[in-house]
Amino acid sequence: MRWTGAGERTVKNWLAGASGPNGQHLVDLIRHSDHALQVMLILAGCHEVIATQNLADVRSKLAEMVEVIDSLLGGKNCAQ
């Protein structure tokens, strides 16, 4: 409700599957929820977009881990 400004009854109908959000409400949901965006992309058949985003996320996480490893290795006091 907070993300879209839709009323409680309207949102309950969405969650119950009785109806779906209109265009603007859908855009608002996608703006606030990566999961909603992924579902929309899947329904639109844009699997390659999801795969590309997932690869970018994995690359970013790997870069973070490399930084952690480098900081741990850089702090060694013993001879290698």
NUDOMI-922719 format. One record per atom (N, C-alpha, C, O): residue number from 1; residue in one letter; atom name; z, y, x. Coordinates in steps of 0.1 Angstrom, whole numbers, plus 5000, padded with zeros to 4 digits. Layout:
N
n->NUM; res->A; atom->CA; up->Z; north->Y; east->X
...
***
This chain:
80
n->1; res->M; atom->N; up->5000; north->4988; east->5008
n->1; res->M; atom->CA; up->5000; north->5000; east->5000
n->1; res->M; atom->C; up->5000; north->5013; east->5009
n->1; res->M; atom->O; up->4993; north->5022; east->5006
n->2; res->R; atom->N; up->5008; north->5012; east->5019
n->2; res->R; atom->CA; up->5009; north->5024; east->5028
n->2; res->R; atom->C; up->4996; north->5027; east->5035
n->2; res->R; atom->O; up->4993; north->5038; east->5037
n->3; res->W; atom->N; up->4989; north->5016; east->5039
n->3; res->W; atom->CA; up->4977; north->5018; east->5047
n->3; res->W; atom->C; up->4966; north->5024; east->5038
n->3; res->W; atom->O; up->4957; north->5032; east->5043
n->4; res->T; atom->N; up->4965; north->5020; east->5026
n->4; res->T; atom->CA; up->4954; north->5023; east->5017
n->4; res->T; atom->C; up->4957; north->5034; east->5007
n->4; res->T; atom->O; up->4948; north->5040; east->5002
n->5; res->G; atom->N; up->4969; north->5036; east->5004
n->5; res->G; atom->CA; up->4973; north->5045; east->4993
n->5; res->G; atom->C; up->4971; north->5038; east->4979
n->5; res->G; atom->O; up->4972; north->5045; east->4969
n->6; res->A; atom->N; up->4967; north->5025; east->4979
n->6; res->A; atom->CA; up->4966; north->5018; east->4966
n->6; res->A; atom->C; up->4979; north->5016; east->4960
n->6; res->A; atom->O; up->4989; north->5015; east->4966
n->7; res->G; atom->N; up->4979; north->5014; east->4947
n->7; res->G; atom->CA; up->4991; north->5011; east->4939
n->7; res->G; atom->C; up->4996; north->4997; east->4941
n->7; res->G; atom->O; up->4989; north->4988; east->4946
n->8; res->E; atom->N; up->5008; north->4995; east->4938
n->8; res->E; atom->CA; up->5015; north->4982; east->4939
n->8; res->E; atom->C; up->5007; north->4971; east->4931
n->8; res->E; atom->O; up->5005; north->4960; east->4937
n->9; res->R; atom->N; up->5004; north->4974; east->4919
n->9; res->R; atom->CA; up->4997; north->4964; east->4911
n->9; res->R; atom->C; up->4983; north->4961; east->4917
n->9; res->R; atom->O; up->4979; north->4949; east->4917
n->10; res->T; atom->N; up->4976; north->4971; east->4922
n->10; res->T; atom->CA; up->4963; north->4968; east->4928
n->10; res->T; atom->C; up->4964; north->4959; east->4940
n->10; res->T; atom->O; up->4957; north->4950; east->4941
n->11; res->V; atom->N; up->4974; north->4962; east->4948
n->11; res->V; atom->CA; up->4976; north->4953; east->4960
n->11; res->V; atom->C; up->4980; north->4939; east->4957
n->11; res->V; atom->O; up->4976; north->4930; east->4963
n->12; res->K; atom->N; up->4989; north->4938; east->4946
n->12; res->K; atom->CA; up->4993; north->4925; east->4942
n->12; res->K; atom->C; up->4980; north->4917; east->4937
n->12; res->K; atom->O; up->4979; north->4905; east->4939
n->13; res->N; atom->N; up->4971; north->4924; east->4930
n->13; res->N; atom->CA; up->4959; north->4917; east->4926
n->13; res->N; atom->C; up->4950; north->4913; east->4938
n->13; res->N; atom->O; up->4944; north->4902; east->4937
n->14; res->W; atom->N; up->4950; north->4921; east->4949
n->14; res->W; atom->CA; up->4943; north->4917; east->4961
n->14; res->W; atom->C; up->4949; north->4904; east->4966
n->14; res->W; atom->O; up->4942; north->4894; east->4969
n->15; res->L; atom->N; up->4962; north->4904; east->4968
n->15; res->L; atom->CA; up->4969; north->4893; east->4974
n->15; res->L; atom->C; up->4968; north->4880; east->4965
n->15; res->L; atom->O; up->4968; north->4869; east->4971
n->16; res->A; atom->N; up->4967; north->4882; east->4952
n->16; res->A; atom->CA; up->4966; north->4870; east->4943
n->16; res->A; atom->C; up->4952; north->4865; east->4942
n->16; res->A; atom->O; up->4949; north->4855; east->4937
n->17; res->G; atom->N; up->4942; north->4873; east->4948
n->17; res->G; atom->CA; up->4928; north->4869; east->4948
n->17; res->G; atom->C; up->4922; north->4873; east->4935
n->17; res->G; atom->O; up->4910; north->4868; east->4932
n->18; res->A; atom->N; up->4928; north->4880; east->4926
n->18; res->A; atom->CA; up->4923; north->4884; east->4913
n->18; res->A; atom->C; up->4912; north->4895; east->4915
n->18; res->A; atom->O; up->4903; north->4896; east->4907
n->19; res->S; atom->N; up->4913; north->4903; east->4925
n->19; res->S; atom->CA; up->4903; north->4913; east->4928
n->19; res->S; atom->C; up->4903; north->4916; east->4943
n->19; res->S; atom->O; up->4912; north->4911; east->4950
n->20; res->G; atom->N; up->4894; north->4924; east->4948
n->20; res->G; atom->CA; up->4894; north->4928; east->4962
n->20; res->G; atom->C; up->4894; north->4943; east->4963
n->20; res->G; atom->O; up->4892; north->4950; east->4954
n->21; res->P; atom->N; up->4897; north->4947; east->4975
n->21; res->P; atom->CA; up->4897; north->4962; east->4978
n->21; res->P; atom->C; up->4883; north->4968; east->4976
n->21; res->P; atom->O; up->4873; north->4961; east->4979
n->22; res->N; atom->N; up->4883; north->4980; east->4972
n->22; res->N; atom->CA; up->4870; north->4987; east->4971
n->22; res->N; atom->C; up->4866; north->4991; east->4985
n->22; res->N; atom->O; up->4873; north->4989; east->4995
n->23; res->G; atom->N; up->4855; north->4998; east->4987
n->23; res->G; atom->CA; up->4849; north->5001; east->5000
n->23; res->G; atom->C; up->4859; north->5009; east->5009
n->23; res->G; atom->O; up->4861; north->5006; east->5020
n->24; res->Q; atom->N; up->4864; north->5020; east->5003
n->24; res->Q; atom->CA; up->4873; north->5029; east->5011
n->24; res->Q; atom->C; up->4886; north->5021; east->5014
n->24; res->Q; atom->O; up->4891; north->5023; east->5026
n->25; res->H; atom->N; up->4892; north->5014; east->5005
n->25; res->H; atom->CA; up->4904; north->5006; east->5008
n->25; res->H; atom->C; up->4901; north->4996; east->5018
n->25; res->H; atom->O; up->4910; north->4993; east->5027
n->26; res->L; atom->N; up->4890; north->4990; east->5018
n->26; res->L; atom->CA; up->4886; north->4980; east->5028
n->26; res->L; atom->C; up->4885; north->4986; east->5042
n->26; res->L; atom->O; up->4890; north->4980; east->5052
n->27; res->V; atom->N; up->4879; north->4998; east->5043
n->27; res->V; atom->CA; up->4878; north->5005; east->5055
n->27; res->V; atom->C; up->4892; north->5008; east->5060
n->27; res->V; atom->O; up->4895; north->5007; east->5072
n->28; res->D; atom->N; up->4901; north->5013; east->5052
n->28; res->D; atom->CA; up->4915; north->5016; east->5055
n->28; res->D; atom->C; up->4922; north->5003; east->5061
n->28; res->D; atom->O; up->4929; north->5004; east->5071
n->29; res->L; atom->N; up->4920; north->4992; east->5054
n->29; res->L; atom->CA; up->4926; north->4980; east->5058
n->29; res->L; atom->C; up->4921; north->4976; east->5072
n->29; res->L; atom->O; up->4929; north->4972; east->5081
n->30; res->I; atom->N; up->4908; north->4976; east->5074
n->30; res->I; atom->CA; up->4902; north->4973; east->5087
n->30; res->I; atom->C; up->4907; north->4982; east->5098
n->30; res->I; atom->O; up->4909; north->4978; east->5109
n->31; res->R; atom->N; up->4909; north->4995; east->5095
n->31; res->R; atom->CA; up->4913; north->5005; east->5105
n->31; res->R; atom->C; up->4927; north->5001; east->5110
n->31; res->R; atom->O; up->4930; north->5003; east->5122
n->32; res->H; atom->N; up->4935; north->4995; east->5101
n->32; res->H; atom->CA; up->4949; north->4992; east->5105
n->32; res->H; atom->C; up->4952; north->4978; east->5109
n->32; res->H; atom->O; up->4962; north->4975; east->5115
n->33; res->S; atom->N; up->4942; north->4969; east->5107
n->33; res->S; atom->CA; up->4945; north->4954; east->5109
n->33; res->S; atom->C; up->4933; north->4948; east->5117
n->33; res->S; atom->O; up->4922; north->4947; east->5111
n->34; res->D; atom->N; up->4936; north->4943; east->5129
n->34; res->D; atom->CA; up->4926; north->4936; east->5136
n->34; res->D; atom->C; up->4922; north->4923; east->5129
n->34; res->D; atom->O; up->4910; north->4919; east->5130
n->35; res->H; atom->N; up->4932; north->4917; east->5123
n->35; res->H; atom->CA; up->4929; north->4905; east->5115
n->35; res->H; atom->C; up->4919; north->4907; east->5104
n->35; res->H; atom->O; up->4910; north->4899; east->5102
n->36; res->A; atom->N; up->4921; north->4918; east->5097
n->36; res->A; atom->CA; up->4912; north->4921; east->5086
n->36; res->A; atom->C; up->4898; north->4924; east->5091
n->36; res->A; atom->O; up->4888; north->4920; east->5085
n->37; res->L; atom->N; up->4897; north->4930; east->5103
n->37; res->L; atom->CA; up->4884; north->4932; east->5109
n->37; res->L; atom->C; up->4878; north->4919; east->5113
n->37; res->L; atom->O; up->4866; north->4917; east->5111
n->38; res->Q; atom->N; up->4885; north->4910; east->5119
n->38; res->Q; atom->CA; up->4880; north->4897; east->5123
n->38; res->Q; atom->C; up->4875; north->4889; east->5111
n->38; res->Q; atom->O; up->4864; north->4883; east->5111
n->39; res->V; atom->N; up->4882; north->4889; east->5100
n->39; res->V; atom->CA; up->4878; north->4883; east->5088
n->39; res->V; atom->C; up->4865; north->4888; east->5083
n->39; res->V; atom->O; up->4856; north->4881; east->5079
n->40; res->M; atom->N; up->4864; north->4902; east->5082
n->40; res->M; atom->CA; up->4852; north->4908; east->5078
n->40; res->M; atom->C; up->4840; north->4904; east->5087
n->40; res->M; atom->O; up->4829; north->4902; east->5082
n->41; res->L; atom->N; up->4842; north->4904; east->5100
n->41; res->L; atom->CA; up->4831; north->4900; east->5109
n->41; res->L; atom->C; up->4827; north->4886; east->5107
n->41; res->L; atom->O; up->4815; north->4883; east->5108
n->42; res->I; atom->N; up->4836; north->4877; east->5105
n->42; res->I; atom->CA; up->4833; north->4863; east->5102
n->42; res->I; atom->C; up->4825; north->4862; east->5089
n->42; res->I; atom->O; up->4815; north->4855; east->5089
n->43; res->L; atom->N; up->4830; north->4869; east->5079
n->43; res->L; atom->CA; up->4822; north->4868; east->5066
n->43; res->L; atom->C; up->4808; north->4874; east->5067
n->43; res->L; atom->O; up->4799; north->4870; east->5060
n->44; res->A; atom->N; up->4807; north->4883; east->5076
n->44; res->A; atom->CA; up->4794; north->4890; east->5078
n->44; res->A; atom->C; up->4785; north->4881; east->5088
n->44; res->A; atom->O; up->4773; north->4885; east->5090
n->45; res->G; atom->N; up->4790; north->4871; east->5093
n->45; res->G; atom->CA; up->4783; north->4862; east->5102
n->45; res->G; atom->C; up->4781; north->4868; east->5116
n->45; res->G; atom->O; up->4772; north->4864; east->5124
n->46; res->C; atom->N; up->4790; north->4877; east->5120
n->46; res->C; atom->CA; up->4790; north->4884; east->5133
n->46; res->C; atom->C; up->4799; north->4877; east->5143
n->46; res->C; atom->O; up->4808; north->4883; east->5149
n->47; res->H; atom->N; up->4797; north->4864; east->5145
n->47; res->H; atom->CA; up->4806; north->4856; east->5154
n->47; res->H; atom->C; up->4805; north->4861; east->5168
n->47; res->H; atom->O; up->4815; north->4860; east->5176
n->48; res->E; atom->N; up->4794; north->4865; east->5172
n->48; res->E; atom->CA; up->4792; north->4870; east->5186
n->48; res->E; atom->C; up->4800; north->4882; east->5189
n->48; res->E; atom->O; up->4805; north->4884; east->5201
n->49; res->V; atom->N; up->4802; north->4891; east->5180
n->49; res->V; atom->CA; up->4811; north->4903; east->5182
n->49; res->V; atom->C; up->4825; north->4898; east->5184
n->49; res->V; atom->O; up->4832; north->4904; east->5193
n->50; res->I; atom->N; up->4830; north->4889; east->5176
n->50; res->I; atom->CA; up->4843; north->4884; east->5178
n->50; res->I; atom->C; up->4845; north->4877; east->5192
n->50; res->I; atom->O; up->4855; north->4879; east->5199
n->51; res->A; atom->N; up->4835; north->4869; east->5195
n->51; res->A; atom->CA; up->4836; north->4862; east->5208
n->51; res->A; atom->C; up->4836; north->4872; east->5220
n->51; res->A; atom->O; up->4843; north->4871; east->5229
n->52; res->T; atom->N; up->4828; north->4883; east->5219
n->52; res->T; atom->CA; up->4828; north->4893; east->5229
n->52; res->T; atom->C; up->4841; north->4900; east->5230
n->52; res->T; atom->O; up->4846; north->4903; east->5241
n->53; res->Q; atom->N; up->4847; north->4904; east->5218
n->53; res->Q; atom->CA; up->4860; north->4910; east->5218
n->53; res->Q; atom->C; up->4871; north->4901; east->5224
n->53; res->Q; atom->O; up->4880; north->4905; east->5231
n->54; res->N; atom->N; up->4870; north->4888; east->5220
n->54; res->N; atom->CA; up->4880; north->4878; east->5226
n->54; res->N; atom->C; up->4879; north->4877; east->5241
n->54; res->N; atom->O; up->4889; north->4877; east->5248
n->55; res->L; atom->N; up->4867; north->4877; east->5246
n->55; res->L; atom->CA; up->4865; north->4877; east->5260
n->55; res->L; atom->C; up->4870; north->4889; east->5267
n->55; res->L; atom->O; up->4876; north->4888; east->5278
n->56; res->A; atom->N; up->4868; north->4901; east->5261
n->56; res->A; atom->CA; up->4874; north->4913; east->5267
n->56; res->A; atom->C; up->4889; north->4913; east->5267
n->56; res->A; atom->O; up->4895; north->4917; east->5276
n->57; res->D; atom->N; up->4895; north->4907; east->5256
n->57; res->D; atom->CA; up->4910; north->4906; east->5255
n->57; res->D; atom->C; up->4915; north->4897; east->5266
n->57; res->D; atom->O; up->4925; north->4900; east->5273
n->58; res->V; atom->N; up->4908; north->4885; east->5268
n->58; res->V; atom->CA; up->4912; north->4876; east->5278
n->58; res->V; atom->C; up->4911; north->4882; east->5292
n->58; res->V; atom->O; up->4920; north->4880; east->5301
n->59; res->R; atom->N; up->4900; north->4889; east->5295
n->59; res->R; atom->CA; up->4898; north->4896; east->5308
n->59; res->R; atom->C; up->4909; north->4905; east->5310
n->59; res->R; atom->O; up->4914; north->4906; east->5322
n->60; res->S; atom->N; up->4913; north->4913; east->5300
n->60; res->S; atom->CA; up->4924; north->4923; east->5302
n->60; res->S; atom->C; up->4937; north->4916; east->5305
n->60; res->S; atom->O; up->4944; north->4921; east->5314
n->61; res->K; atom->N; up->4940; north->4905; east->5298
n->61; res->K; atom->CA; up->4952; north->4898; east->5301
n->61; res->K; atom->C; up->4952; north->4892; east->5315
n->61; res->K; atom->O; up->4962; north->4891; east->5322
n->62; res->L; atom->N; up->4941; north->4886; east->5319
n->62; res->L; atom->CA; up->4940; north->4881; east->5332
n->62; res->L; atom->C; up->4942; north->4892; east->5343
n->62; res->L; atom->O; up->4948; north->4889; east->5353
n->63; res->A; atom->N; up->4936; north->4903; east->5341
n->63; res->A; atom->CA; up->4938; north->4914; east->5350
n->63; res->A; atom->C; up->4953; north->4918; east->5351
n->63; res->A; atom->O; up->4958; north->4921; east->5362
n->64; res->E; atom->N; up->4960; north->4918; east->5340
n->64; res->E; atom->CA; up->4975; north->4921; east->5340
n->64; res->E; atom->C; up->4982; north->4910; east->5348
n->64; res->E; atom->O; up->4991; north->4913; east->5356
n->65; res->M; atom->N; up->4978; north->4897; east->5346
n->65; res->M; atom->CA; up->4985; north->4886; east->5353
n->65; res->M; atom->C; up->4982; north->4887; east->5368
n->65; res->M; atom->O; up->4991; north->4884; east->5376
n->66; res->V; atom->N; up->4970; north->4891; east->5372
n->66; res->V; atom->CA; up->4967; north->4893; east->5386
n->66; res->V; atom->C; up->4976; north->4904; east->5392
n->66; res->V; atom->O; up->4980; north->4902; east->5404
n->67; res->E; atom->N; up->4978; north->4914; east->5385
n->67; res->E; atom->CA; up->4987; north->4925; east->5390
n->67; res->E; atom->C; up->5001; north->4920; east->5392
n->67; res->E; atom->O; up->5007; north->4923; east->5402
n->68; res->V; atom->N; up->5006; north->4912; east->5382
n->68; res->V; atom->CA; up->5019; north->4906; east->5384
n->68; res->V; atom->C; up->5020; north->4897; east->5396
n->68; res->V; atom->O; up->5029; north->4897; east->5404
n->69; res->I; atom->N; up->5010; north->4888; east->5398
n->69; res->I; atom->CA; up->5009; north->4879; east->5409
n->69; res->I; atom->C; up->5009; north->4887; east->5422
n->69; res->I; atom->O; up->5016; north->4884; east->5432
n->70; res->D; atom->N; up->5000; north->4897; east->5422
n->70; res->D; atom->CA; up->5000; north->4906; east->5435
n->70; res->D; atom->C; up->5013; north->4912; east->5438
n->70; res->D; atom->O; up->5017; north->4913; east->5450
n->71; res->S; atom->N; up->5020; north->4917; east->5428
n->71; res->S; atom->CA; up->5033; north->4924; east->5430
n->71; res->S; atom->C; up->5043; north->4913; east->5435
n->71; res->S; atom->O; up->5051; north->4917; east->5444
n->72; res->L; atom->N; up->5042; north->4901; east->5430
n->72; res->L; atom->CA; up->5052; north->4891; east->5435
n->72; res->L; atom->C; up->5048; north->4887; east->5449
n->72; res->L; atom->O; up->5057; north->4885; east->5457
n->73; res->L; atom->N; up->5036; north->4885; east->5452
n->73; res->L; atom->CA; up->5032; north->4881; east->5465
n->73; res->L; atom->C; up->5034; north->4893; east->5475
n->73; res->L; atom->O; up->5038; north->4890; east->5487
n->74; res->G; atom->N; up->5033; north->4905; east->5471
n->74; res->G; atom->CA; up->5035; north->4916; east->5480
n->74; res->G; atom->C; up->5050; north->4918; east->5483
n->74; res->G; atom->O; up->5053; north->4925; east->5493
n->75; res->G; atom->N; up->5059; north->4913; east->5475
n->75; res->G; atom->CA; up->5073; north->4914; east->5478
n->75; res->G; atom->C; up->5079; north->4903; east->5486
n->75; res->G; atom->O; up->5091; north->4903; east->5487
n->76; res->K; atom->N; up->5071; north->4895; east->5492
n->76; res->K; atom->CA; up->5076; north->4883; east->5500
n->76; res->K; atom->C; up->5083; north->4889; east->5513
n->76; res->K; atom->O; up->5078; north->4898; east->5519
n->77; res->N; atom->N; up->5094; north->4882; east->5516
n->77; res->N; atom->CA; up->5101; north->4886; east->5528
n->77; res->N; atom->C; up->5099; north->4875; east->5539
n->77; res->N; atom->O; up->5102; north->4877; east->5551
n->78; res->C; atom->N; up->5094; north->4864; east->5535
n->78; res->C; atom->CA; up->5093; north->4852; east->5544
n->78; res->C; atom->C; up->5079; north->4852; east->5550
n->78; res->C; atom->O; up->5069; north->4858; east->5545
n->79; res->A; atom->N; up->5078; north->4846; east->5562
n->79; res->A; atom->CA; up->5065; north->4845; east->5568
n->79; res->A; atom->C; up->5056; north->4835; east->5560
n->79; res->A; atom->O; up->5061; north->4826; east->5554
n->80; res->Q; atom->N; up->5043; north->4838; east->5560
n->80; res->Q; atom->CA; up->5034; north->4830; east->5552
n->80; res->Q; atom->C; up->5029; north->4818; east->5560
n->80; res->Q; atom->O; up->5022; north->4810; east->5555
***
